[in-house]
Amino acid sequence: MFDLQGKVAIVTGAASGIGFATAQAFAKKGAKVVLSDVNEEVGQQQAEALRQAGAETSFFTADVGNEQSVAALVQHAVQTFGALHIIVNNAGIGMLAATHELDYEDYQRVIRINQDGVFFGAKYAIQQFLKQDGGVVINVASILGVVRQGRLLTMHPKARLIF
Ligand SMILES: NC(=O)c1ccc[n+]([C@@H]2O[C@H](COP(=O)([O-])OP(=O)(O)OC[C@H]3O[C@@H](n4cnc5c(N)ncnc54)[C@H](O)[C@@H]3O)[C@@H](O)[C@H]2O)c1
């Protein structure tokens, strides 16, 4: 089994769901974990719950769709724990809408969080990895990202744009 003793990890979207489960699993394996989310109240509580269980954690409020926010998140991890070895770009939103009914603002919001957010996370983490001995970028996606459109159309009789 893998061991993350001494490793520092950032998990975005860590206030709930897969992000929190990942933060919890990493902490159990010995990692120091920076939980990050836009939901500050719940994120703080989750980081505190892991601390109570004996983990070294920190919480940092960051919107992954904002470049400055992600840069500050990476800086926080390095200032708090001295290094960064892993970033899990997990934060994301889902939207199921018919193409002809989707507002452009909603489309842009999904792209900003789900796509730009992954780019910003990788960009600033890799800048830090290059100052050290490397690191790992983990991107959480969806099986729908590799399902061909024909399959989507089969699943959804009317033509739909699915994020
Ligand atoms: N659960 C599933 O079945 C499923 C399926 C496919 C893909 N995914 C992907 O897995 C990831 C996690 O999914 P989940 O089910 O745990 O979702 P979730 O909604 O439980 O958790 C997502 C977290 O991301 C946070 N978040 C939203 N926007 C943010 C932003 N701009 N910046 C920072 N944090 C933000 C939310 O506050 C929330 O805590 C997402 O990227 C999602 O698209 C999940």
Ligand as a Chemical Component Dictionary entry (heavy atoms), coordinates in Angstrom:
data_LIG
# 
_chem_comp.id                   LIG 
_chem_comp.type                 NON-POLYMER 
_chem_comp.pdbx_formal_charge   0 
_chem_comp.three_letter_code    LIG 
# 
loop_
_chem_comp_atom.comp_id 
_chem_comp_atom.atom_id 
_chem_comp_atom.alt_atom_id 
_chem_comp_atom.type_symbol 
_chem_comp_atom.charge 
_chem_comp_atom.model_Cartn_x 
_chem_comp_atom.model_Cartn_y 
_chem_comp_atom.model_Cartn_z 
_chem_comp_atom.pdbx_ordinal 
LIG N1  N1  N 0  -20.099 12.485 -8.030  1  
LIG C1  C1  C 0  -20.155 12.069 -9.300  2  
LIG O1  O1  O 0  -20.911 11.159 -9.653  3  
LIG C2  C2  C 0  -19.257 12.680 -10.342 4  
LIG C3  C3  C 0  -19.355 12.226 -11.643 5  
LIG C4  C4  C 0  -18.537 12.780 -12.601 6  
LIG C5  C5  C 0  -17.613 13.749 -12.275 7  
LIG N2  N2  N 1  -17.533 14.182 -10.991 8  
LIG C6  C6  C 0  -16.561 15.222 -10.702 9  
LIG O2  O2  O 0  -15.909 14.935 -9.483  10 
LIG C7  C7  C 0  -15.608 16.154 -8.802  11 
LIG C8  C8  C 0  -16.192 16.122 -7.391  12 
LIG O3  O3  O 0  -17.545 15.820 -7.485  13 
LIG P1  P1  P 0  -18.480 15.631 -6.191  14 
LIG O4  O4  O 0  -19.582 14.739 -6.607  15 
LIG O5  O5  O -1 -17.661 15.282 -5.013  16 
LIG O6  O6  O 0  -19.081 17.113 -6.099  17 
LIG P2  P2  P 0  -19.572 17.970 -4.839  18 
LIG O7  O7  O 0  -20.557 18.938 -5.398  19 
LIG O8  O8  O 0  -19.970 17.107 -3.696  20 
LIG O9  O9  O 0  -18.248 18.739 -4.415  21 
LIG C9  C9  C 0  -17.693 19.742 -5.209  22 
LIG C10 C10 C 0  -17.042 20.757 -4.307  23 
LIG O10 O10 O 0  -16.433 21.742 -5.148  24 
LIG C11 C11 C 0  -16.672 23.010 -4.552  25 
LIG N3  N3  N 0  -16.598 24.041 -5.586  26 
LIG C12 C12 C 0  -17.548 24.386 -6.499  27 
LIG N4  N4  N 0  -17.102 25.394 -7.253  28 
LIG C13 C13 C 0  -15.853 25.705 -6.804  29 
LIG C14 C14 C 0  -14.886 26.670 -7.182  30 
LIG N5  N5  N 0  -15.121 27.556 -8.171  31 
LIG N6  N6  N 0  -13.707 26.689 -6.509  32 
LIG C15 C15 C 0  -13.462 25.828 -5.485  33 
LIG N7  N7  N 0  -14.346 24.898 -5.072  34 
LIG C16 C16 C 0  -15.536 24.839 -5.725  35 
LIG C17 C17 C 0  -18.059 22.897 -3.927  36 
LIG O11 O11 O 0  -18.256 23.884 -2.923  37 
LIG C18 C18 C 0  -18.031 21.477 -3.384  38 
LIG O12 O12 O 0  -17.568 21.437 -2.062  39 
LIG C19 C19 C 0  -16.187 17.289 -9.657  40 
LIG O13 O13 O 0  -15.163 17.820 -10.468 41 
LIG C20 C20 C 0  -17.224 16.579 -10.491 42 
LIG O14 O14 O 0  -17.447 17.225 -11.748 43 
LIG C21 C21 C 0  -18.343 13.675 -10.027 44 
# 
loop_
_chem_comp_bond.comp_id 
_chem_comp_bond.atom_id_1 
_chem_comp_bond.atom_id_2 
_chem_comp_bond.value_order 
_chem_comp_bond.pdbx_ordinal 
LIG N1  C1  SING 1  
LIG C1  O1  DOUB 2  
LIG C1  C2  SING 3  
LIG C2  C3  SING 4  
LIG C2  C21 DOUB 5  
LIG C3  C4  DOUB 6  
LIG C4  C5  SING 7  
LIG C5  N2  DOUB 8  
LIG N2  C6  SING 9  
LIG N2  C21 SING 10 
LIG C6  O2  SING 11 
LIG C6  C20 SING 12 
LIG O2  C7  SING 13 
LIG C7  C8  SING 14 
LIG C7  C19 SING 15 
LIG C8  O3  SING 16 
LIG O3  P1  SING 17 
LIG P1  O4  DOUB 18 
LIG P1  O5  SING 19 
LIG P1  O6  SING 20 
LIG O6  P2  SING 21 
LIG P2  O7  DOUB 22 
LIG P2  O8  SING 23 
LIG P2  O9  SING 24 
LIG O9  C9  SING 25 
LIG C9  C10 SING 26 
LIG C10 O10 SING 27 
LIG C10 C18 SING 28 
LIG O10 C11 SING 29 
LIG C11 N3  SING 30 
LIG C11 C17 SING 31 
LIG N3  C12 SING 32 
LIG N3  C16 SING 33 
LIG C12 N4  DOUB 34 
LIG N4  C13 SING 35 
LIG C13 C14 SING 36 
LIG C13 C16 DOUB 37 
LIG C14 N5  SING 38 
LIG C14 N6  DOUB 39 
LIG N6  C15 SING 40 
LIG C15 N7  DOUB 41 
LIG N7  C16 SING 42 
LIG C17 O11 SING 43 
LIG C17 C18 SING 44 
LIG C18 O12 SING 45 
LIG C19 O13 SING 46 
LIG C19 C20 SING 47 
LIG C20 O14 SING 48 
# 
